[in-house]
Amino acid sequence: MKINHLTAAEENFMKLFWKLDSFYLKDIMEQHPEPKPHQNTVSTYLKILVEKGYLSTLKEGRIFKYTVQVPFDEYKKFLLKELSHHFFNDSGKEILEFLFNEKLISQDDLKGYFDLRIEIKPTKPEEPKYEFAEEILSPKKEKKIKSKEKDKEKKKKKKKV
């Protein structure tokens, strides 16, 4: 099953739909927190989410019953894989380091989950190397080397003559 991206508004509606799992339009209107959107707005989002494959419909007389097709856990996996791919080079290690450095996860959390002795040390960024800047700032070294080479060439020419 291909999962598509959701807009922020679609995602907010889906959070309610995941709780209900199977519902009618009137259920949404009752369950939606204040301020309640207009019924036409909800109908439009329902239609969009059916087209995207997040919901399915079953016609019961004149009304539709909606059922969630993409479970919340599947959507979370999709988002995490997208995040990993676009921001962490598909590296779980980079994600864990980021979470640890941002204090979103602790060593105790990791130890409790994996039941291992894991010690993550904050990474120190390497100091930048200024090789190019050194070449520009200290051109004397190169001049000395070049002048020595020129002197050797001159000596060789004098010896030949």
Phi and psi in radians as a Rosetta constraint file:
Dihedral C 1 N 2 CA 2 C 2 CIRCULARHARMONIC -1.536 0.35
Dihedral N 2 CA 2 C 2 N 3 CIRCULARHARMONIC 2.226 0.35
Dihedral C 2 N 3 CA 3 C 3 CIRCULARHARMONIC -1.769 0.35
Dihedral N 3 CA 3 C 3 N 4 CIRCULARHARMONIC 2.319 0.35
Dihedral C 3 N 4 CA 4 C 4 CIRCULARHARMONIC -1.765 0.35
Dihedral N 4 CA 4 C 4 N 5 CIRCULARHARMONIC 2.786 0.35
Dihedral C 4 N 5 CA 5 C 5 CIRCULARHARMONIC -1.211 0.35
Dihedral N 5 CA 5 C 5 N 6 CIRCULARHARMONIC 2.609 0.35
Dihedral C 5 N 6 CA 6 C 6 CIRCULARHARMONIC -1.984 0.35
Dihedral N 6 CA 6 C 6 N 7 CIRCULARHARMONIC 2.564 0.35
Dihedral C 6 N 7 CA 7 C 7 CIRCULARHARMONIC -1.320 0.35
Dihedral N 7 CA 7 C 7 N 8 CIRCULARHARMONIC 2.964 0.35
Dihedral C 7 N 8 CA 8 C 8 CIRCULARHARMONIC -1.071 0.35
Dihedral N 8 CA 8 C 8 N 9 CIRCULARHARMONIC -0.728 0.35
Dihedral C 8 N 9 CA 9 C 9 CIRCULARHARMONIC -1.157 0.35
Dihedral N 9 CA 9 C 9 N 10 CIRCULARHARMONIC -0.747 0.35
Dihedral C 9 N 10 CA 10 C 10 CIRCULARHARMONIC -1.086 0.35
Dihedral N 10 CA 10 C 10 N 11 CIRCULARHARMONIC -0.706 0.35
Dihedral C 10 N 11 CA 11 C 11 CIRCULARHARMONIC -1.121 0.35
Dihedral N 11 CA 11 C 11 N 12 CIRCULARHARMONIC -0.697 0.35
Dihedral C 11 N 12 CA 12 C 12 CIRCULARHARMONIC -1.087 0.35
Dihedral N 12 CA 12 C 12 N 13 CIRCULARHARMONIC -0.735 0.35
Dihedral C 12 N 13 CA 13 C 13 CIRCULARHARMONIC -1.134 0.35
Dihedral N 13 CA 13 C 13 N 14 CIRCULARHARMONIC -0.732 0.35
Dihedral C 13 N 14 CA 14 C 14 CIRCULARHARMONIC -1.086 0.35
Dihedral N 14 CA 14 C 14 N 15 CIRCULARHARMONIC -0.583 0.35
Dihedral C 14 N 15 CA 15 C 15 CIRCULARHARMONIC -1.033 0.35
Dihedral N 15 CA 15 C 15 N 16 CIRCULARHARMONIC -0.704 0.35
Dihedral C 15 N 16 CA 16 C 16 CIRCULARHARMONIC -1.217 0.35
Dihedral N 16 CA 16 C 16 N 17 CIRCULARHARMONIC -0.731 0.35
Dihedral C 16 N 17 CA 17 C 17 CIRCULARHARMONIC -1.141 0.35
Dihedral N 17 CA 17 C 17 N 18 CIRCULARHARMONIC -0.644 0.35
Dihedral C 17 N 18 CA 18 C 18 CIRCULARHARMONIC -1.094 0.35
Dihedral N 18 CA 18 C 18 N 19 CIRCULARHARMONIC -0.612 0.35
Dihedral C 18 N 19 CA 19 C 19 CIRCULARHARMONIC -1.199 0.35
Dihedral N 19 CA 19 C 19 N 20 CIRCULARHARMONIC -0.670 0.35
Dihedral C 19 N 20 CA 20 C 20 CIRCULARHARMONIC -1.428 0.35
Dihedral N 20 CA 20 C 20 N 21 CIRCULARHARMONIC -0.582 0.35
Dihedral C 20 N 21 CA 21 C 21 CIRCULARHARMONIC 1.176 0.35
Dihedral N 21 CA 21 C 21 N 22 CIRCULARHARMONIC -0.911 0.35
Dihedral C 21 N 22 CA 22 C 22 CIRCULARHARMONIC -2.407 0.35
Dihedral N 22 CA 22 C 22 N 23 CIRCULARHARMONIC 2.282 0.35
Dihedral C 22 N 23 CA 23 C 23 CIRCULARHARMONIC -2.818 0.35
Dihedral N 23 CA 23 C 23 N 24 CIRCULARHARMONIC 2.933 0.35
Dihedral C 23 N 24 CA 24 C 24 CIRCULARHARMONIC -1.948 0.35
Dihedral N 24 CA 24 C 24 N 25 CIRCULARHARMONIC 2.909 0.35
Dihedral C 24 N 25 CA 25 C 25 CIRCULARHARMONIC -1.004 0.35
Dihedral N 25 CA 25 C 25 N 26 CIRCULARHARMONIC -0.711 0.35
Dihedral C 25 N 26 CA 26 C 26 CIRCULARHARMONIC -1.094 0.35
Dihedral N 26 CA 26 C 26 N 27 CIRCULARHARMONIC -0.561 0.35
Dihedral C 26 N 27 CA 27 C 27 CIRCULARHARMONIC -1.126 0.35
Dihedral N 27 CA 27 C 27 N 28 CIRCULARHARMONIC -0.694 0.35
Dihedral C 27 N 28 CA 28 C 28 CIRCULARHARMONIC -1.142 0.35
Dihedral N 28 CA 28 C 28 N 29 CIRCULARHARMONIC -0.795 0.35
Dihedral C 28 N 29 CA 29 C 29 CIRCULARHARMONIC -1.081 0.35
Dihedral N 29 CA 29 C 29 N 30 CIRCULARHARMONIC -0.614 0.35
Dihedral C 29 N 30 CA 30 C 30 CIRCULARHARMONIC -1.281 0.35
Dihedral N 30 CA 30 C 30 N 31 CIRCULARHARMONIC -0.695 0.35
Dihedral C 30 N 31 CA 31 C 31 CIRCULARHARMONIC -1.461 0.35
Dihedral N 31 CA 31 C 31 N 32 CIRCULARHARMONIC -0.420 0.35
Dihedral C 31 N 32 CA 32 C 32 CIRCULARHARMONIC -1.153 0.35
Dihedral N 32 CA 32 C 32 N 33 CIRCULARHARMONIC 2.310 0.35
Dihedral C 32 N 33 CA 33 C 33 CIRCULARHARMONIC -1.200 0.35
Dihedral N 33 CA 33 C 33 N 34 CIRCULARHARMONIC 2.820 0.35
Dihedral C 33 N 34 CA 34 C 34 CIRCULARHARMONIC -1.229 0.35
Dihedral N 34 CA 34 C 34 N 35 CIRCULARHARMONIC 2.575 0.35
Dihedral C 34 N 35 CA 35 C 35 CIRCULARHARMONIC -1.300 0.35
Dihedral N 35 CA 35 C 35 N 36 CIRCULARHARMONIC 2.322 0.35
Dihedral C 35 N 36 CA 36 C 36 CIRCULARHARMONIC -1.319 0.35
Dihedral N 36 CA 36 C 36 N 37 CIRCULARHARMONIC 2.371 0.35
Dihedral C 36 N 37 CA 37 C 37 CIRCULARHARMONIC -1.286 0.35
Dihedral N 37 CA 37 C 37 N 38 CIRCULARHARMONIC 2.831 0.35
Dihedral C 37 N 38 CA 38 C 38 CIRCULARHARMONIC -1.169 0.35
Dihedral N 38 CA 38 C 38 N 39 CIRCULARHARMONIC 2.603 0.35
Dihedral C 38 N 39 CA 39 C 39 CIRCULARHARMONIC -1.026 0.35
Dihedral N 39 CA 39 C 39 N 40 CIRCULARHARMONIC -0.630 0.35
Dihedral C 39 N 40 CA 40 C 40 CIRCULARHARMONIC -1.139 0.35
Dihedral N 40 CA 40 C 40 N 41 CIRCULARHARMONIC -0.638 0.35
Dihedral C 40 N 41 CA 41 C 41 CIRCULARHARMONIC -1.101 0.35
Dihedral N 41 CA 41 C 41 N 42 CIRCULARHARMONIC -0.807 0.35
Dihedral C 41 N 42 CA 42 C 42 CIRCULARHARMONIC -1.086 0.35
Dihedral N 42 CA 42 C 42 N 43 CIRCULARHARMONIC -0.743 0.35
Dihedral C 42 N 43 CA 43 C 43 CIRCULARHARMONIC -1.059 0.35
Dihedral N 43 CA 43 C 43 N 44 CIRCULARHARMONIC -0.698 0.35
Dihedral C 43 N 44 CA 44 C 44 CIRCULARHARMONIC -1.102 0.35
Dihedral N 44 CA 44 C 44 N 45 CIRCULARHARMONIC -0.791 0.35
Dihedral C 44 N 45 CA 45 C 45 CIRCULARHARMONIC -1.152 0.35
Dihedral N 45 CA 45 C 45 N 46 CIRCULARHARMONIC -0.641 0.35
Dihedral C 45 N 46 CA 46 C 46 CIRCULARHARMONIC -1.065 0.35
Dihedral N 46 CA 46 C 46 N 47 CIRCULARHARMONIC -0.769 0.35
Dihedral C 46 N 47 CA 47 C 47 CIRCULARHARMONIC -1.067 0.35
Dihedral N 47 CA 47 C 47 N 48 CIRCULARHARMONIC -0.784 0.35
Dihedral C 47 N 48 CA 48 C 48 CIRCULARHARMONIC -1.075 0.35
Dihedral N 48 CA 48 C 48 N 49 CIRCULARHARMONIC -0.775 0.35
Dihedral C 48 N 49 CA 49 C 49 CIRCULARHARMONIC -1.221 0.35
Dihedral N 49 CA 49 C 49 N 50 CIRCULARHARMONIC -0.498 0.35
Dihedral C 49 N 50 CA 50 C 50 CIRCULARHARMONIC -1.189 0.35
Dihedral N 50 CA 50 C 50 N 51 CIRCULARHARMONIC -0.766 0.35
Dihedral C 50 N 51 CA 51 C 51 CIRCULARHARMONIC -1.091 0.35
Dihedral N 51 CA 51 C 51 N 52 CIRCULARHARMONIC -0.633 0.35
Dihedral C 51 N 52 CA 52 C 52 CIRCULARHARMONIC -1.372 0.35
Dihedral N 52 CA 52 C 52 N 53 CIRCULARHARMONIC -0.151 0.35
Dihedral C 52 N 53 CA 53 C 53 CIRCULARHARMONIC 1.570 0.35
Dihedral N 53 CA 53 C 53 N 54 CIRCULARHARMONIC 0.153 0.35
Dihedral C 53 N 54 CA 54 C 54 CIRCULARHARMONIC -1.414 0.35
Dihedral N 54 CA 54 C 54 N 55 CIRCULARHARMONIC -0.466 0.35
Dihedral C 54 N 55 CA 55 C 55 CIRCULARHARMONIC -2.255 0.35
Dihedral N 55 CA 55 C 55 N 56 CIRCULARHARMONIC 2.702 0.35
Dihedral C 55 N 56 CA 56 C 56 CIRCULARHARMONIC -2.138 0.35
Dihedral N 56 CA 56 C 56 N 57 CIRCULARHARMONIC 2.801 0.35
Dihedral C 56 N 57 CA 57 C 57 CIRCULARHARMONIC -2.135 0.35
Dihedral N 57 CA 57 C 57 N 58 CIRCULARHARMONIC 2.648 0.35
Dihedral C 57 N 58 CA 58 C 58 CIRCULARHARMONIC -2.386 0.35
Dihedral N 58 CA 58 C 58 N 59 CIRCULARHARMONIC 2.053 0.35
Dihedral C 58 N 59 CA 59 C 59 CIRCULARHARMONIC -1.375 0.35
Dihedral N 59 CA 59 C 59 N 60 CIRCULARHARMONIC 2.197 0.35
Dihedral C 59 N 60 CA 60 C 60 CIRCULARHARMONIC -2.139 0.35
Dihedral N 60 CA 60 C 60 N 61 CIRCULARHARMONIC 1.611 0.35
Dihedral C 60 N 61 CA 61 C 61 CIRCULARHARMONIC 1.262 0.35
Dihedral N 61 CA 61 C 61 N 62 CIRCULARHARMONIC -2.089 0.35
Dihedral C 61 N 62 CA 62 C 62 CIRCULARHARMONIC -1.697 0.35
Dihedral N 62 CA 62 C 62 N 63 CIRCULARHARMONIC -0.053 0.35
Dihedral C 62 N 63 CA 63 C 63 CIRCULARHARMONIC -2.050 0.35
Dihedral N 63 CA 63 C 63 N 64 CIRCULARHARMONIC 2.836 0.35
Dihedral C 63 N 64 CA 64 C 64 CIRCULARHARMONIC -1.893 0.35
Dihedral N 64 CA 64 C 64 N 65 CIRCULARHARMONIC 2.472 0.35
Dihedral C 64 N 65 CA 65 C 65 CIRCULARHARMONIC -1.844 0.35
Dihedral N 65 CA 65 C 65 N 66 CIRCULARHARMONIC 2.255 0.35
Dihedral C 65 N 66 CA 66 C 66 CIRCULARHARMONIC -1.811 0.35
Dihedral N 66 CA 66 C 66 N 67 CIRCULARHARMONIC 2.470 0.35
Dihedral C 66 N 67 CA 67 C 67 CIRCULARHARMONIC -2.310 0.35
Dihedral N 67 CA 67 C 67 N 68 CIRCULARHARMONIC 2.389 0.35
Dihedral C 67 N 68 CA 68 C 68 CIRCULARHARMONIC -1.219 0.35
Dihedral N 68 CA 68 C 68 N 69 CIRCULARHARMONIC 2.280 0.35
Dihedral C 68 N 69 CA 69 C 69 CIRCULARHARMONIC -1.816 0.35
Dihedral N 69 CA 69 C 69 N 70 CIRCULARHARMONIC -0.478 0.35
Dihedral C 69 N 70 CA 70 C 70 CIRCULARHARMONIC -1.896 0.35
Dihedral N 70 CA 70 C 70 N 71 CIRCULARHARMONIC 1.894 0.35
Dihedral C 70 N 71 CA 71 C 71 CIRCULARHARMONIC -1.101 0.35
Dihedral N 71 CA 71 C 71 N 72 CIRCULARHARMONIC 2.673 0.35
Dihedral C 71 N 72 CA 72 C 72 CIRCULARHARMONIC -0.993 0.35
Dihedral N 72 CA 72 C 72 N 73 CIRCULARHARMONIC -0.731 0.35
Dihedral C 72 N 73 CA 73 C 73 CIRCULARHARMONIC -1.091 0.35
Dihedral N 73 CA 73 C 73 N 74 CIRCULARHARMONIC -0.643 0.35
Dihedral C 73 N 74 CA 74 C 74 CIRCULARHARMONIC -1.142 0.35
Dihedral N 74 CA 74 C 74 N 75 CIRCULARHARMONIC -0.707 0.35
Dihedral C 74 N 75 CA 75 C 75 CIRCULARHARMONIC -1.140 0.35
Dihedral N 75 CA 75 C 75 N 76 CIRCULARHARMONIC -0.717 0.35
Dihedral C 75 N 76 CA 76 C 76 CIRCULARHARMONIC -1.067 0.35
Dihedral N 76 CA 76 C 76 N 77 CIRCULARHARMONIC -0.770 0.35
Dihedral C 76 N 77 CA 77 C 77 CIRCULARHARMONIC -1.041 0.35
Dihedral N 77 CA 77 C 77 N 78 CIRCULARHARMONIC -0.780 0.35
Dihedral C 77 N 78 CA 78 C 78 CIRCULARHARMONIC -1.022 0.35
Dihedral N 78 CA 78 C 78 N 79 CIRCULARHARMONIC -0.831 0.35
Dihedral C 78 N 79 CA 79 C 79 CIRCULARHARMONIC -1.132 0.35
Dihedral N 79 CA 79 C 79 N 80 CIRCULARHARMONIC -0.709 0.35
Dihedral C 79 N 80 CA 80 C 80 CIRCULARHARMONIC -1.162 0.35
Dihedral N 80 CA 80 C 80 N 81 CIRCULARHARMONIC -0.694 0.35
Dihedral C 80 N 81 CA 81 C 81 CIRCULARHARMONIC -1.145 0.35
Dihedral N 81 CA 81 C 81 N 82 CIRCULARHARMONIC -0.707 0.35
Dihedral C 81 N 82 CA 82 C 82 CIRCULARHARMONIC -1.091 0.35
Dihedral N 82 CA 82 C 82 N 83 CIRCULARHARMONIC -0.789 0.35
Dihedral C 82 N 83 CA 83 C 83 CIRCULARHARMONIC -1.083 0.35
Dihedral N 83 CA 83 C 83 N 84 CIRCULARHARMONIC -0.802 0.35
Dihedral C 83 N 84 CA 84 C 84 CIRCULARHARMONIC -1.062 0.35
Dihedral N 84 CA 84 C 84 N 85 CIRCULARHARMONIC -0.767 0.35
Dihedral C 84 N 85 CA 85 C 85 CIRCULARHARMONIC -1.179 0.35
Dihedral N 85 CA 85 C 85 N 86 CIRCULARHARMONIC -0.783 0.35
Dihedral C 85 N 86 CA 86 C 86 CIRCULARHARMONIC -1.449 0.35
Dihedral N 86 CA 86 C 86 N 87 CIRCULARHARMONIC -0.453 0.35
Dihedral C 86 N 87 CA 87 C 87 CIRCULARHARMONIC -2.121 0.35
Dihedral N 87 CA 87 C 87 N 88 CIRCULARHARMONIC -0.268 0.35
Dihedral C 87 N 88 CA 88 C 88 CIRCULARHARMONIC -2.260 0.35
Dihedral N 88 CA 88 C 88 N 89 CIRCULARHARMONIC 0.369 0.35
Dihedral C 88 N 89 CA 89 C 89 CIRCULARHARMONIC 0.898 0.35
Dihedral N 89 CA 89 C 89 N 90 CIRCULARHARMONIC 0.655 0.35
Dihedral C 89 N 90 CA 90 C 90 CIRCULARHARMONIC 0.979 0.35
Dihedral N 90 CA 90 C 90 N 91 CIRCULARHARMONIC 0.558 0.35
Dihedral C 90 N 91 CA 91 C 91 CIRCULARHARMONIC -1.959 0.35
Dihedral N 91 CA 91 C 91 N 92 CIRCULARHARMONIC 2.015 0.35
Dihedral C 91 N 92 CA 92 C 92 CIRCULARHARMONIC -1.127 0.35
Dihedral N 92 CA 92 C 92 N 93 CIRCULARHARMONIC -0.581 0.35
Dihedral C 92 N 93 CA 93 C 93 CIRCULARHARMONIC -1.086 0.35
Dihedral N 93 CA 93 C 93 N 94 CIRCULARHARMONIC -0.752 0.35
Dihedral C 93 N 94 CA 94 C 94 CIRCULARHARMONIC -1.137 0.35
Dihedral N 94 CA 94 C 94 N 95 CIRCULARHARMONIC -0.639 0.35
Dihedral C 94 N 95 CA 95 C 95 CIRCULARHARMONIC -1.125 0.35
Dihedral N 95 CA 95 C 95 N 96 CIRCULARHARMONIC -0.821 0.35
Dihedral C 95 N 96 CA 96 C 96 CIRCULARHARMONIC -1.079 0.35
Dihedral N 96 CA 96 C 96 N 97 CIRCULARHARMONIC -0.739 0.35
Dihedral C 96 N 97 CA 97 C 97 CIRCULARHARMONIC -1.076 0.35
Dihedral N 97 CA 97 C 97 N 98 CIRCULARHARMONIC -0.733 0.35
Dihedral C 97 N 98 CA 98 C 98 CIRCULARHARMONIC -1.105 0.35
Dihedral N 98 CA 98 C 98 N 99 CIRCULARHARMONIC -0.824 0.35
Dihedral C 98 N 99 CA 99 C 99 CIRCULARHARMONIC -1.066 0.35
Dihedral N 99 CA 99 C 99 N 100 CIRCULARHARMONIC -0.686 0.35
Dihedral C 99 N 100 CA 100 C 100 CIRCULARHARMONIC -1.202 0.35
Dihedral N 100 CA 100 C 100 N 101 CIRCULARHARMONIC -0.817 0.35
Dihedral C 100 N 101 CA 101 C 101 CIRCULARHARMONIC -1.130 0.35
Dihedral N 101 CA 101 C 101 N 102 CIRCULARHARMONIC -0.546 0.35
Dihedral C 101 N 102 CA 102 C 102 CIRCULARHARMONIC -1.526 0.35
Dihedral N 102 CA 102 C 102 N 103 CIRCULARHARMONIC 0.090 0.35
Dihedral C 102 N 103 CA 103 C 103 CIRCULARHARMONIC 1.018 0.35
Dihedral N 103 CA 103 C 103 N 104 CIRCULARHARMONIC 0.611 0.35
Dihedral C 103 N 104 CA 104 C 104 CIRCULARHARMONIC -1.620 0.35
Dihedral N 104 CA 104 C 104 N 105 CIRCULARHARMONIC -0.214 0.35
Dihedral C 104 N 105 CA 105 C 105 CIRCULARHARMONIC -2.562 0.35
Dihedral N 105 CA 105 C 105 N 106 CIRCULARHARMONIC 2.525 0.35
Dihedral C 105 N 106 CA 106 C 106 CIRCULARHARMONIC -1.939 0.35
Dihedral N 106 CA 106 C 106 N 107 CIRCULARHARMONIC 2.943 0.35
Dihedral C 106 N 107 CA 107 C 107 CIRCULARHARMONIC -1.108 0.35
Dihedral N 107 CA 107 C 107 N 108 CIRCULARHARMONIC -0.616 0.35
Dihedral C 107 N 108 CA 108 C 108 CIRCULARHARMONIC -1.106 0.35
Dihedral N 108 CA 108 C 108 N 109 CIRCULARHARMONIC -0.681 0.35
Dihedral C 108 N 109 CA 109 C 109 CIRCULARHARMONIC -1.045 0.35
Dihedral N 109 CA 109 C 109 N 110 CIRCULARHARMONIC -0.794 0.35
Dihedral C 109 N 110 CA 110 C 110 CIRCULARHARMONIC -1.164 0.35
Dihedral N 110 CA 110 C 110 N 111 CIRCULARHARMONIC -0.753 0.35
Dihedral C 110 N 111 CA 111 C 111 CIRCULARHARMONIC -1.109 0.35
Dihedral N 111 CA 111 C 111 N 112 CIRCULARHARMONIC -0.737 0.35
Dihedral C 111 N 112 CA 112 C 112 CIRCULARHARMONIC -1.159 0.35
Dihedral N 112 CA 112 C 112 N 113 CIRCULARHARMONIC -0.617 0.35
Dihedral C 112 N 113 CA 113 C 113 CIRCULARHARMONIC -1.356 0.35
Dihedral N 113 CA 113 C 113 N 114 CIRCULARHARMONIC -0.818 0.35
Dihedral C 113 N 114 CA 114 C 114 CIRCULARHARMONIC -1.602 0.35
Dihedral N 114 CA 114 C 114 N 115 CIRCULARHARMONIC -0.260 0.35
Dihedral C 114 N 115 CA 115 C 115 CIRCULARHARMONIC 0.944 0.35
Dihedral N 115 CA 115 C 115 N 116 CIRCULARHARMONIC 0.746 0.35
Dihedral C 115 N 116 CA 116 C 116 CIRCULARHARMONIC -2.270 0.35
Dihedral N 116 CA 116 C 116 N 117 CIRCULARHARMONIC 2.925 0.35
Dihedral C 116 N 117 CA 117 C 117 CIRCULARHARMONIC -1.606 0.35
Dihedral N 117 CA 117 C 117 N 118 CIRCULARHARMONIC 1.590 0.35
Dihedral C 117 N 118 CA 118 C 118 CIRCULARHARMONIC -1.909 0.35
Dihedral N 118 CA 118 C 118 N 119 CIRCULARHARMONIC 2.213 0.35
Dihedral C 118 N 119 CA 119 C 119 CIRCULARHARMONIC -2.218 0.35
Dihedral N 119 CA 119 C 119 N 120 CIRCULARHARMONIC 1.964 0.35
Dihedral C 119 N 120 CA 120 C 120 CIRCULARHARMONIC -1.743 0.35
Dihedral N 120 CA 120 C 120 N 121 CIRCULARHARMONIC 2.134 0.35
Dihedral C 120 N 121 CA 121 C 121 CIRCULARHARMONIC -1.733 0.35
Dihedral N 121 CA 121 C 121 N 122 CIRCULARHARMONIC 2.348 0.35
Dihedral C 121 N 122 CA 122 C 122 CIRCULARHARMONIC -1.005 0.35
Dihedral N 122 CA 122 C 122 N 123 CIRCULARHARMONIC 2.379 0.35
Dihedral C 122 N 123 CA 123 C 123 CIRCULARHARMONIC -1.393 0.35
Dihedral N 123 CA 123 C 123 N 124 CIRCULARHARMONIC 2.430 0.35
Dihedral C 123 N 124 CA 124 C 124 CIRCULARHARMONIC -1.709 0.35
Dihedral N 124 CA 124 C 124 N 125 CIRCULARHARMONIC 2.220 0.35
Dihedral C 124 N 125 CA 125 C 125 CIRCULARHARMONIC -1.152 0.35
Dihedral N 125 CA 125 C 125 N 126 CIRCULARHARMONIC 2.423 0.35
Dihedral C 125 N 126 CA 126 C 126 CIRCULARHARMONIC -1.186 0.35
Dihedral N 126 CA 126 C 126 N 127 CIRCULARHARMONIC 2.472 0.35
Dihedral C 126 N 127 CA 127 C 127 CIRCULARHARMONIC -1.231 0.35
Dihedral N 127 CA 127 C 127 N 128 CIRCULARHARMONIC 2.372 0.35
Dihedral C 127 N 128 CA 128 C 128 CIRCULARHARMONIC -1.141 0.35
Dihedral N 128 CA 128 C 128 N 129 CIRCULARHARMONIC 2.531 0.35
Dihedral C 128 N 129 CA 129 C 129 CIRCULARHARMONIC -1.648 0.35
Dihedral N 129 CA 129 C 129 N 130 CIRCULARHARMONIC 2.303 0.35
Dihedral C 129 N 130 CA 130 C 130 CIRCULARHARMONIC -1.880 0.35
Dihedral N 130 CA 130 C 130 N 131 CIRCULARHARMONIC 0.901 0.35
Dihedral C 130 N 131 CA 131 C 131 CIRCULARHARMONIC -1.064 0.35
Dihedral N 131 CA 131 C 131 N 132 CIRCULARHARMONIC -0.785 0.35
Dihedral C 131 N 132 CA 132 C 132 CIRCULARHARMONIC -1.137 0.35
Dihedral N 132 CA 132 C 132 N 133 CIRCULARHARMONIC -0.728 0.35
Dihedral C 132 N 133 CA 133 C 133 CIRCULARHARMONIC -1.127 0.35
Dihedral N 133 CA 133 C 133 N 134 CIRCULARHARMONIC -0.665 0.35
Dihedral C 133 N 134 CA 134 C 134 CIRCULARHARMONIC -1.113 0.35
Dihedral N 134 CA 134 C 134 N 135 CIRCULARHARMONIC -0.668 0.35
Dihedral C 134 N 135 CA 135 C 135 CIRCULARHARMONIC -1.088 0.35
Dihedral N 135 CA 135 C 135 N 136 CIRCULARHARMONIC -0.702 0.35
Dihedral C 135 N 136 CA 136 C 136 CIRCULARHARMONIC -1.293 0.35
Dihedral N 136 CA 136 C 136 N 137 CIRCULARHARMONIC -0.742 0.35
Dihedral C 136 N 137 CA 137 C 137 CIRCULARHARMONIC -1.320 0.35
Dihedral N 137 CA 137 C 137 N 138 CIRCULARHARMONIC -0.446 0.35
Dihedral C 137 N 138 CA 138 C 138 CIRCULARHARMONIC -2.230 0.35
Dihedral N 138 CA 138 C 138 N 139 CIRCULARHARMONIC 1.200 0.35
Dihedral C 138 N 139 CA 139 C 139 CIRCULARHARMONIC -1.339 0.35
Dihedral N 139 CA 139 C 139 N 140 CIRCULARHARMONIC -0.124 0.35
Dihedral C 139 N 140 CA 140 C 140 CIRCULARHARMONIC -1.078 0.35
Dihedral N 140 CA 140 C 140 N 141 CIRCULARHARMONIC -0.688 0.35
Dihedral C 140 N 141 CA 141 C 141 CIRCULARHARMONIC -1.022 0.35
Dihedral N 141 CA 141 C 141 N 142 CIRCULARHARMONIC -0.797 0.35
Dihedral C 141 N 142 CA 142 C 142 CIRCULARHARMONIC -1.143 0.35
Dihedral N 142 CA 142 C 142 N 143 CIRCULARHARMONIC -0.699 0.35
Dihedral C 142 N 143 CA 143 C 143 CIRCULARHARMONIC -1.093 0.35
Dihedral N 143 CA 143 C 143 N 144 CIRCULARHARMONIC -0.727 0.35
Dihedral C 143 N 144 CA 144 C 144 CIRCULARHARMONIC -1.075 0.35
Dihedral N 144 CA 144 C 144 N 145 CIRCULARHARMONIC -0.785 0.35
Dihedral C 144 N 145 CA 145 C 145 CIRCULARHARMONIC -1.098 0.35
Dihedral N 145 CA 145 C 145 N 146 CIRCULARHARMONIC -0.781 0.35
Dihedral C 145 N 146 CA 146 C 146 CIRCULARHARMONIC -1.148 0.35
Dihedral N 146 CA 146 C 146 N 147 CIRCULARHARMONIC -0.692 0.35
Dihedral C 146 N 147 CA 147 C 147 CIRCULARHARMONIC -1.183 0.35
Dihedral N 147 CA 147 C 147 N 148 CIRCULARHARMONIC -0.609 0.35
Dihedral C 147 N 148 CA 148 C 148 CIRCULARHARMONIC -1.138 0.35
Dihedral N 148 CA 148 C 148 N 149 CIRCULARHARMONIC -0.713 0.35
Dihedral C 148 N 149 CA 149 C 149 CIRCULARHARMONIC -1.116 0.35
Dihedral N 149 CA 149 C 149 N 150 CIRCULARHARMONIC -0.695 0.35
Dihedral C 149 N 150 CA 150 C 150 CIRCULARHARMONIC -1.142 0.35
Dihedral N 150 CA 150 C 150 N 151 CIRCULARHARMONIC -0.699 0.35
Dihedral C 150 N 151 CA 151 C 151 CIRCULARHARMONIC -1.086 0.35
Dihedral N 151 CA 151 C 151 N 152 CIRCULARHARMONIC -0.712 0.35
Dihedral C 151 N 152 CA 152 C 152 CIRCULARHARMONIC -1.100 0.35
Dihedral N 152 CA 152 C 152 N 153 CIRCULARHARMONIC -0.732 0.35
Dihedral C 152 N 153 CA 153 C 153 CIRCULARHARMONIC -1.105 0.35
Dihedral N 153 CA 153 C 153 N 154 CIRCULARHARMONIC -0.711 0.35
Dihedral C 153 N 154 CA 154 C 154 CIRCULARHARMONIC -1.111 0.35
Dihedral N 154 CA 154 C 154 N 155 CIRCULARHARMONIC -0.723 0.35
Dihedral C 154 N 155 CA 155 C 155 CIRCULARHARMONIC -1.111 0.35
Dihedral N 155 CA 155 C 155 N 156 CIRCULARHARMONIC -0.717 0.35
Dihedral C 155 N 156 CA 156 C 156 CIRCULARHARMONIC -1.097 0.35
Dihedral N 156 CA 156 C 156 N 157 CIRCULARHARMONIC -0.709 0.35
Dihedral C 156 N 157 CA 157 C 157 CIRCULARHARMONIC -1.135 0.35
Dihedral N 157 CA 157 C 157 N 158 CIRCULARHARMONIC -0.700 0.35
Dihedral C 157 N 158 CA 158 C 158 CIRCULARHARMONIC -1.150 0.35
Dihedral N 158 CA 158 C 158 N 159 CIRCULARHARMONIC -0.669 0.35
Dihedral C 158 N 159 CA 159 C 159 CIRCULARHARMONIC -1.142 0.35
Dihedral N 159 CA 159 C 159 N 160 CIRCULARHARMONIC -0.668 0.35
Dihedral C 159 N 160 CA 160 C 160 CIRCULARHARMONIC -1.151 0.35
Dihedral N 160 CA 160 C 160 N 161 CIRCULARHARMONIC -0.629 0.35
